[in-house]
Amino acid sequence: MTARTRRPCRKPFPLAAGILFLIVISLIQPAQAQSLYIVDQFDPSGIDGYSYAAGQITNVWGNWFGDAFQSLSWDSTSDASNNPNSGSMRIVANFNGLGSIPNQFEVYDYIDSITPAPPGWVCTNFECDVRFAAGSATVTVNGTSTFGYLQFGIETPGYGQDYFGGITIPASNTNWVHVSIPLNVVADTNLLDIGDVLIHIYGPYYSPGLSGVTTLWVDNIAFTCAPLPPTNCVIDWNNVHQRIDGFGASSAWDGSWTSAQASMFFSTNSGRGVSFDNTTNFSFNGIGLSLLRSRIAPGGTTWETSIMQMAQSNGAAVWSTPWSPAAQFKSNTNVDGGSFVGTPANYQAYASQQAAYVAAMKNQYGINLYAISVQNEPDADVTNYESCNWTSQQIHDFVPYLYNALAASNVASTRIMLPESQNWQDYSNLAVTPMTDPNVAAQVGIIADHNYDGSYGPANLTKTNYGKALWETEVSTFDPFDGSISNAVYWAQRIHLFMTQAQANAWNYWWLVPAGSDNEGLTDTNGIPALRMYALGNFSRFVRPGFYCVGVSNNSFTSVSAYRSTNSGSFAIVAINPGPDMAIQTFDLTNFTATSVTPWITSSNYSLGSQPPLGVANITFSYPLPAMSVVTFVGQGYVAPSSIAISNAAFGSSGLVLTWNSSAGSSYSVLKANGAAPPISNWTAIVTSYPPGGAGNGWLSYTDTTVTTAGGPGFYRVRSP
């Protein structure tokens, strides 16, 4: 069997409403140009230089995994079109429950020759013909005997599978059946870069599962392709969602950094860094993280104080998590594994210890902790590192002790965070008992959980926040180090989903710098940035604490989210192109405008690189998003005020003070005319674009320092802009 060279693919996303969406598009655009790409018609000559008539089909098609697979061959006697000069692919499987991966098979073409969509085109439909042999294994579905569920898909990065559809054929039908599956690249961006076809049957898909031998034939595999539709998204300034508290990662178990390392993570400066082994110099653009998660060692200490101080001095908020209480509080008297022993004495003693830690950080090191977590992953049943299991009732009982201990230590402003489950949906319901008690819930500031629900999980990111800030506080993968742009785009899309679907207030990666040569950190083990660090920077550098997520509607496969400040008019639009080709994205601004935006690009060529400003014309701008890229557009929004009324004009110590009502994000011009009587036409602007950065809501004043009480009559106007 020919060895297969795997090439990068895009990551899959849920297929919600994909079929209906594409049907609607085809009705709206009936005249759209289309092209049919034939993958394999199973003619005798075969493909890629391998002759099927000479028995070489297994050089093109084979079984990827699944021990139900028995054989694969070219059958010249069976063709879906009854063409005597062609044939089909015959697959035999035995669903007998044997093997390490029983009761399924995954046939695929392992020669990377499939490139259905030319640049600027996408696949909109998959089709093929299939038939099952009489007597093949069956399973009853809703009272009907069937051959099970036959799925079709493509490979994803990390050797995963994305099944975009399938068919269930009644066992009474042993004729050829035409399969046609609409494809939606907007809902499933993996379909932007198709390199193979998967043919899959999972025997237990329908209970109780298939049992016995199945023979099926497949013919005429093809994709329909069409030009990419125009991409357009609408940013609505007035459709305001959640507040953003920040973006961050952890320094747990780290000791100290250089100032350059801290600057790379927490400032917005550009600089030069050197690897930990002093062999590599590199330039960096600071990603401006606004959160740092530190570890509380058992006993209420830490050795991360210098890192915490550097992060805070660069404007980041610092918060802390314990991985385990001291051994005396635990069932196994060991910091690794075990459970918390929830007695009133332990609650009081441990709460006092944790509050003393918070107070020490403030009083001895000048570190004002934003929050303290009750426990890291209280539902993770592990024994090989610092950990501790807590029940929901124990968390409920402990919170009042901690709350009162913080107040007694004069650090009551530090928020209490819980439960930090290992899974985003908190399947152990650790937050339920404390948060359904109104007295305890009032003492909690942040609901937080991790996202170890699988690479694309959970399917539903929305969850109850109990009226508190909702933070995602740890996630990574553990596969070998990958600092590529495809990995960066994957993480950008994950952040996008947490901001737009989960509506999280904060998002945190796991480590800043990993302990091993995997993907647990934003850099490699030498501190050299992976591109995912800069993809995170496309959010963290520009979407600052106090910004709010605003509504975006988008008809494209790109992922676009937008954020604005409520008191300055600053905004950031983050656009992700996961496709292999450049995409022209149009942005329409609703309920605000701007004069220009500045793009910042992370791609295979740029590491959060600034580009020349782009003008905004008639509240619209377009930009070519590079293939596989994350682009943040930064601008100053202007919101036209409904009316302007000068409420007061009075002389102060420096001149004439004018006061008027202002709207958030608006800028104003003050005009003056001297020595004239109405009507007045000779107005002169004495200040424009005032105040710098845009106004906040409420009254706004400007002082004309050039006028005196002896200067004669004068007239003033205020307009926006």
N, C-alpha and C positions, 0 to 999 in steps of 0.2 A: 504494500500500500504506500502510495506516495506521501512523504512527509508534508504536513501542512504548515504554511507560514501564516501566522495570525497577524492581522493588522488592526490598528485601533478602531473601535466602534464607539458610537455615542451611547449614553446611558438611557435606559428606558424610563418612562413615566406612565402613570395610570392611563387607561384607555377610556376614561369617562366620556360617554355620549359620542364616541368617535364616529359610529356608523351613521347616526342621524345627522351629524354635522356635515359629513361629506355628501350625503344625499341632498342636503339643502344647497350646498355649493354647486353641485352638478346641475341642479334645477335653475339656479340663478345664472350660471355661466354655461349655457348649452353649447356655445360656439367655441369653447376653449380648445386650443390646439392640444392634441394628445399623441402619444407614441407608444407602441406596444413593444416591450423588450422581452424577447423569448429567452428564458433561462435554459430550458431543455425540452425538445420534442421527442427525444429518445429515438432519433433516426439511427440507422446502422453505422453511419460514419462517426457518431458520437460527438464529443466536444473536446476542445483543448488538445487536439491531436491524439486522443484516445479512442480507438475504434470499439464500439459496443459489439459489433458483429464478431470481433476478434476476442471478445470476452474481457474487455478492459474497462467495463463500467465501474468496477471497484477501484479503479484509479481516480475516479471522479466522485463517486458517491460511496458512503460507508456509514457505519454505526458509530456515533460519538460515544454514547454511554447507554447503559440499560441492558440487563442480562436476559430480557425476553427476546432480544434479537437473535435470529437463527441464520438468515441468509439474505442476500440481495443479488439480483441478476437482471439481465436484459431479456425481455420476452418478445420475440419477433412475431408471436402468434396473437398478441392482444394489443390493439391500438384503439384509442378512444374515438378516432375519426374513421375507423375501418380502412385505414390506409395500408395496403399490403406491402408497401415499401418502407414502413416505419414500425414502431413497437412501443413498449412502455417499460417502466421499472417495476419489477416484482419484488415485494418484501414479504418475508415469512418471519413470524414471531410466535413464541410460545409463552403464554402467561401462566407459568407453573409455580411461581413463588420462589424460584431458586436464584442463587447468586447474591452478590453484595448489593446490587441495585436491581432488585427483582421487579417483574411485572411492568416493565416499560422499555421502550426503545427510543432512540433519537437518531434518525437517519439525516445526514446532511451532506452537502457538497463541500468537500474539503479542499478543492482547488479554488483559490481566491480569484475567480474570473468574472464574478458578477458585479457589474457596475451599471445598474438599470437606468439611473437618472443622470443625464449629462449635467454639467455645471449650470446652475440657474433653474433646474427642473427638480421635481420631487415625484415620488411614487404615490399614486392615488388609489391603486387597486391591485390586488393579487388574485390570480386565478390559476386553476389547474383542473384536471379531471381525475377522478378516483373511482375505483370499484373494489368490492370485497368478494371473495370466493364464498360460495354457499358452504355452510358448515363451519364458518369461522366462529371464533369465540364471541359470545354475546352477553349482554347484561340488560336487564329490564329497566326502562326509564319511563316513569308515569304510565305504566301499564303496557308499554310497547317494547318488544324485544329489539335491541339495537346492537350494532357492532362497536359500541363505545364512542368515545369522543376523540376524533382525529384532529390534532392541532397543527397549526403552521406558525412559524416564527423565524426569528433571526438571532444571531449571536450578539451578545453584549460584551462590553469590556469585562475583564476578569473571568472570561469564559462562562458567562451567564447566558440566560436565554430570555428572549422577549417574544411571547406568543401573542400574535396580533389577531388571532381568530381561529375558528375551527368549525367542524360540522359533525353532527350526529346522524348517521344513516340507519334507517330501519333495516332489520335483518331480512325483511321480506324483499328488499331491493338489492339485487346482485348485478344490476346494470351499471353502466358508466354514469356517474353523477358529476355535473359541472359545479365547481366551487368558485365562488366570487366573493371576495372580502374587501370592502372599502378600507383604505388606509388613511389615517389622519395624522400628519406630521405635527400639527399644532398640539394635539393631545399626547403624542408619543414621538418625541424628538429623536429617538433611536432610529426611526425610519428615514431620517435624513441621510444616513450613510449605510446602505444595505450592501453587504458583501457575501451573503450566503443565504441559504434557505434551510430551515429545520422542518422535519416531518416527524411528528411525535404522537405516540399513544401512551398514556399513563393508565394502566389497567384499572386501578381503584378510583379513577375520577368519579365514576358513578358507583355507589355502593350496591352490592357487595364486591363489585369488581369483575373484570374479565377473567375467565379461566379456560385454558385450552389454546389451541393453535389458531392463529389468524394469518390469512394470506390476503394481501391487497396489492393493487396495481396503481401506479401514479403516472400521469402523462400530461404533456402540454403545460408545463410550469411557465408562467409569464407574469410580468408586471406591466401595468399601464402607468405611464408617466406624463406629467403635464408641467408647464412653466409655473414657477412660483407665483402665487397671487401677490398683488401689491400689499406691502406690509404697512399697517397703520395702527397707531395706538393713540388713545386720548387720555391725557393727564388732567384730572379734575381737582383743582385747588380746594374746592369746598367740600369734597367727599373725604372727610377726615376720619382716619381709623386710630390705631393704637399709638401711644407715645413710645418713643425709642429710648431705652435706658443705656444701650451700648452694645459693643462687640468685644470679645476678649478671648483669653485662653489662660492656661495655668502654668505656674512655675514650680509646681509641687516637686519636692525633693531636690530642687536646684539650690545652689549655695550663693553664688555671686556672679555678676556679669560686669562687662565693661560698659562705660557710658555709651559707646557706639552701639552695643547690642540693645540697650534700653531705648536708645533713640530710634533704632530700626523698627522696634515693635510699637512704641508708644508716642513717638513724635511724628510730625509731618515734614521733617527735615530730610534732605538728601545727604548722603555721607558715604564714607568708606569703611568697610569692615574687614576683619581678618578671621579666618577659620580658627577653630579651637586648637588645631594642631599647628597653627602658624605657617601653613604651606600655601594658602590661597587667599589672595586679596580680592575683594569684590566691592562693587558699588551698590548702594541700596537707595530706595525711596521709602521713607518712613510711612507706615500704614496707619498710624494714629489710633491704635487700639484704645478704647475708653474703659476697659474693665481688665482687672488682673485677679485671677483666682489663686489663692495661696493655700498651703496645707498647714493645719494645726497638728503638730506631732502629739502623740499620746503624752498626757501630762500637762498640756497647755503651753507648749513652746513652739518655736519655729526657727529655722536658720535661713529664712528667705527675707529677712528684714531689709537688707541693702537693696534687693530687687524691688521690694514693695515701696521703699522710699523713692527709688528712681522712677518707678511707674507713676507714683503720686505726683512727683515733681514735674512730670510730663503731662499732667492733667487727667490721668486715669483714676477711676475709683477702684479701691482695693477691697476684696472680700475674702473670707476664709471658710474652709471646710475641714472638719475632722474626718480622717479615715477610720480611726478607732479611738475610743476612750482609753484611758490607762487600764492596765490589766486587772486592777482590783475591782473595777466596775463590771467585769464580764463573767459570763458563765464558765468559760474555759481558762480563766486567769491568764490569757495570752492575747497580745494585740492582734494576732492573725486569727481570723475566724471567730466563732463564738457569737453570743448574743448579749445584749445589755441586760443587766439584772435590775429590773425596774422596781426599786423600793423607794419610799420617801427619802430615806437617808442618802441613797445613791443619787436620786434626782437633785437634791439640794447640794450635795458635795460637787457633783459634776457641773451643775449650772454655775456654782461659784467659781470653779476652776476655769470654765470657759469665759465667764465675765471678766475674771482677772487677766486672762489673755488679751481680751479686747482692750481693757484699761491699760495694760502694759504697752501695747502697740501705740496707744495714744500718748501716754505720759512719758514713756522712755524713748520712743522712736519717732514721735510726731506723725504716726500713721493713723488716720481716721478711718476705721473700717466701715465700709458702706453696709455690709451685711455679714451675718454669721449663719452658717447652715447647721442644722441639727446633726446630720450624718450623711456621709457619702454613701450612696447606694445601699440603703438599709435592707434591701431585698436581694442583694447579691450573696448567695450562699457559697462563699469561697473560703479557703483556708491557707492559701499560699502567699497572701500579702495582707497588709493592714486592712481590717474590715470588721464590721459588726452588724448583726441583724437586730432590727427594731420592729416591733409591731405598731400598727396604727394607734392602738390604745396607749402604748408607751410614749409615742411622740406627743399625743394629746396631753398626757399627764406631765410630760417634761417641760413643755413650752411655758406654762406659767412660772415655773421655777426659774427658767432662763430669763424670761421677761423681767421678773422682779430683781434678779441678780444683776442684770445690765443696768437697771435703774439705780440700784444701790451703789453701783460702781461708777455712776455718773457718765455712762455711755449708752443711755437709753435711745439715742438717735440711731444706733446700729440696728438694722432691721433683722428680724428672724426669718430664715428661709427654710422651707421644707417642701417635699420630702427627699428630693434628689434621688428618685427611683432610677434604676438602670434603664428603664424603658419610658418612652415619652408618655404613653397612656397609663402608666402607673397601675399595672395589672393587679398588683397586690392591694390596691386601694389604700395606700398609706396615708393619703391626704384626707380621706373621707371623715374619719372620726374627729380629728382636730378641727377641720374646717366646717363641720356641721354643728359644732358647739359655738354659739355666737360669742361667748366669753373668751374662748381660746382663739377663735378666728380673728378677733379684734387685735390680738397681740402678734399676729403674723403679718409680715410685710411682703413676702415674695413666695409664689408657688413656682417650684423649679423641678425639672426632671432632665434626665439624660436621654440620648437618642440611639441606644443600642438595640434597635428594632429591626435590624437588617439594613442592607445598603439602600433600600428604597422605602423602608417602612417608617411608621405604620401607614397603612393605606389612608387612614383618616387622621389628619394632624390637628383637627379642632378638638378642644378639650375645655373642661370647666376650669376657670381661674378663680372662682369664688370672690370675684371683685378685687383681686390683688394683681400686682404685676406678675407677668408670666415669663419665666426665663427658661431657655434651653441652656444647660450648664456644662455639658460635656458630650463630645462625639468625636470619633475618629474611625479609621479602619486599621487592621493589623497585618495587611498584606505587605509584601516587600516595597521598599521606598520607591515612590513614583512622583517625581517633581514636575511632571509634564503639564502642558496646557490642557490636555483632555481631563486629567485629574482635577485641575483648577476649575474648569468649567463645571465638572460634576459638583464640586463643593459650592460654587456660586449658585447653582440651581437649587441645592439643598437650602442654602440661606434664603434664597428667594421664596421658596415654599414656606419656610418658617415665618417669614415676614408677612406673606400675603394670605396663606391659608390658615396657619396656626395663629397668626396675628400675635406672635411673641413680642415681648418688649425687649428682650436681649437674646443674643446667640453667642455661644462660646464653643471654641474648638477645645480639644483635650490639651495636649502639651504645646507650649511654645517651641521647646527644643526636646526632641525625643530621647529616650534612654537607649533605644535600639535602632537597628537599621530597617525601620518599617515606616508606616505612614501615620504614626501617632502624634507627630509634631508638625509645626508649620515650616520647619527647616529640616535639614538632614542632621546627623549626629555631630557634624562639625559646625553647625550653626549657619550653614549656607542656605539661603531661602529656597524653598520650593515655590513654584508658581502659584500654588494654592494660597500661600501667604499673601501674595499680591491680589488675588481674587477676593480674599476676605477684605483686603485694604480698599477695594473698590466700594465696599460698604462702609467700613469703619472709619476711614479717613474723612469721609464727606457727610455721612449720616450720623450726626453728632447727638449726644444725649440731649433730650428735650425736643428733638425733631419729632414729627408725626408722619406716619405712613398715610398716603393719600390714594384715592381710587385711580385705577388704571384699567381701561378696557383695551384689549389687544387682539387683532385678528390674525396674528402671525405665530409661527412656531418659535419665535424668539420669546424670552422671558423678560418682562419689563416691570419694574416696581419704581415708585416715586416717593419722595419724602420732602417735607418742608419744615422750616422753623416757623413757629407761631408768632415770633416777635421781631424777626429781622428781615423776613422775605427771602432768605437763602433757601435754595432747594437743590436736590440731587436726584437725577434719574439714572437708574442702573439697568442697563440693557445687556442681555446675555444672548449671544449667537452660538448655539451648540452645533451648528451645521458645518459641513466641510467646505462650504462656499461662502463668499461674501454675501451679505444681505443688506439691501437698501431699506432702512427703517425710517418711517415718517412719524413724527411726533406732533400731535395737535394739543395746544395748551388751552384749557377751558377754565374760565373764571380768573385768569391771570395772564400776564404776558411777561416777556423779557426781551432785552435788546440783543443778548448773545448768551451762548453757553460754551463752556470749555470742556472738551472731551479728555478723559484720562483712560488709557487703554492698557489692559493686561491681555497678552496674546503670546504666540510663539516668538514674537519679535519685540514686545514691550513688557516691561515689568512696572506696571502702574505709571506709564509714561504720559506726560502732559502733551497735548496737541494744540495747535493754534485755535483761538476762539472762533466760533461759528455763529454767524448772524441769524437772528430769528426774524422772519418776515411774515407779517399777518398772522401772528400767533402760531406759526408752523415752522418746523425745520426738519430736514432729512439728513441722514448720515449713513455712509457705507460701513456697516459693522463688519470688521474683518472675520474671516472664518475662524471658528473656535476662539471666541474672545469674550471678554467682559469689558464693557465701556460705561463709564460714569460721566454723565453730563452735569456740570456744576454751573449754576447761574444765580442771578438775583431776580426774584420775582417781583412784579409790580401788579398791585391790585387797585383798580380804579375805585376811588371812594364814591359813595352814593351822593354825597354833598359835602361841601366845605363851608364852615361858618367861623369867621373870626370872632371869638367870644370876648377877647379883651385886648386892649392896646394901652400900655401904660409905661411911663418912663421909670427905668430902674437905674442902678448905679452905673451901668455900662452903656446905656442907651435905651432905645424904644423897644419894649418887649411885646411881641405879637404872639397871641395864643389862639390855636384853632384845634378842632377835632381831627384825629388822624385814624387811618385804617392800617392794620398790620400789613407790613410789607410794602406799603406805598412810599413813594418819594415825592417831594414837593419843590416848587419854585416860588420864591417871594419876589414880587415885582413892585417897583416904586415909581411914582411920578411926582416931581416937585413943582410947586408954584403954579399950579394949573387949577382950573375949575372944570367940573363935569360939563359935557362928556370929555373923557381923557383918552388920548390915543398914543401918547409918547411914553409908554411903559418901558422901564428898564429892569432887567432881572438882576437882583443883587445877590441871589444865591440860587443854585439849581441842585438837583439830586440830593435834596436835604430830607432827613439826616443821612449820613453815610451808613449804608447797610440797610436802609429802610426803616420805617417807623413801626412802633408797636401800637397796640390799641390804646385809645385815650387821648388826653390833651397833649399837644406838641407846641413848643415855644421856640421862637427865633428872635435874637436881639440884633437890631440895626444899630451898630456902634458909630455910624457916621452922622447921625442926626442929633440935634440939640433942641432945647425948648425955644431957642432964639433963631432957629433956622427958617422960620416961615412955614406956611401950610405945606402939607405933603399927603399923598394918598398911597395906599398899599393894596396889593392884591395877592392872594395865595391860590395857586392852581396845582394840579397834579397831572403829569409830572412837571 
